[in-house]
Amino acid sequence: CMYVVWWGASRVLPWKNWAVPETCNAVGLLVQALFITIVTITTEPFQCKLQPTGKSALVGYPEVTCGEGDHTGMVALGVISTIIYGVGFFAVALWATVVAPKRSAASPVFLVTFRFLFFRFRADRWYWGCVLLARNGILSFVPAMIPDDTHAQIVLFSTVLLVALVSQVAMWPWKNIQLNVVDCVLIALVATIVSFSAVYAPPSPNEGTFTVFMVLLFVVALLVALAPTCHGVYLVATKADSKPMQIPNERLRRIRDIGGAWASLSTEEMQQLLVQIGPFGRVAIYRFSDMLAHELGVRTGGSHSSRLTLQGTRQSSLRKKSLNTSSADMAAAQQRQGEAEQQTTASHGKEFTDVPASVDL
């Protein structure tokens, strides 16, 4: 609706005509920012709480009795609004997230249209916008699920926030490191505030149900704690841990090919690629290169490693070979780099076409 109004206004008023992809992105960004508020409003007709009179009334409108009078119309309007603004928008976002890997490579317009879903997150965590929508939608539905039991609502809120916190720490999806830290702190603070609010909640009518769930959770926690011990005993009994790990040859060839492609890049191309992949990609490459340099005994720039040596003091044949050949390999790599830089200068640089220049993610 907002898009139709703005598009029509741009045709009538002396404004510059709005492009469809940019307009869809602006509308999507607005709806995404207000998603939790919109879903909360559309589910208000379903939040019926039992009153002392014996009848149920809406939490936000105590004068409206559930199942009587105006409540029927409010429920119908709430269902339609929830389907359009809640389920409908989430369905579009889910579809865009599923097809994004293929569509983003084939159509720059797709990235512009759904930029609001992807631009804040790492390229390998492009789906996190849909995860945030699901989290916010569930939190919005909690008051309508169990309106008569405040303690149950607190438990559901805390569970969703705990899962969100664990997922955030495990995935680290935001492009900016500071945003990841801030998101973790905010989720933890909100979960703490929700837990403290249980002090002011009235007694729960489902105390027996909570007791059963607590016992089940304790059993699950005990099983999870015993699982590593049982697995270790199994490995020792079957001597499975004594068998050397075999890395698939396809994976080894892929690593070797990637290393060769990296070695063929010029310094300028390396600079452009490292800037393009973002801070998390750079940190991963730095850590991987430092780990390999330490294990292979490569000394670069007089740097001092602060990590343990996995090879220990054995000085395996691989480590000795690396120590003997690192100087020659570095000289050869420098020679190849010099030749590549000369070719790059002659051809005025190499264009990177992974992401179109007109699309800013």
Protein Blocks (a to p, Z undefined) as FASTA:
>chain_A
ZZmmmmmmmmmmccddddfklmmmmmmmmmmmmmmmmmmmmmmmmmccddfkopacdfkl
mmbcghiajlmmmmmmmmmmmmmmmmmmmmmmmmmmmmmmmmmmmmmklmmmmmmmmmmp
cfklmmmmmmmmmmmmmmmmmmmmmmmlmklmmmmmmmmmmmmmmmmmmnomafblklmm
mmmmmmmmmmmmmmmmmmmpccdfklmmmmmmmmmmmmmmmmmmmmmmmmmmmmmmnomm
mpccdddfklmmmmmmmmmmmmmpcfklmmmmmmmnojmlmmmmmmmmmmmmmmnopaeh
hiacfbdcfklmnopaklmmmmmmmmmmmmmmmmmmmmmmmmmmmnnpaadfkbcfklcZ
Z
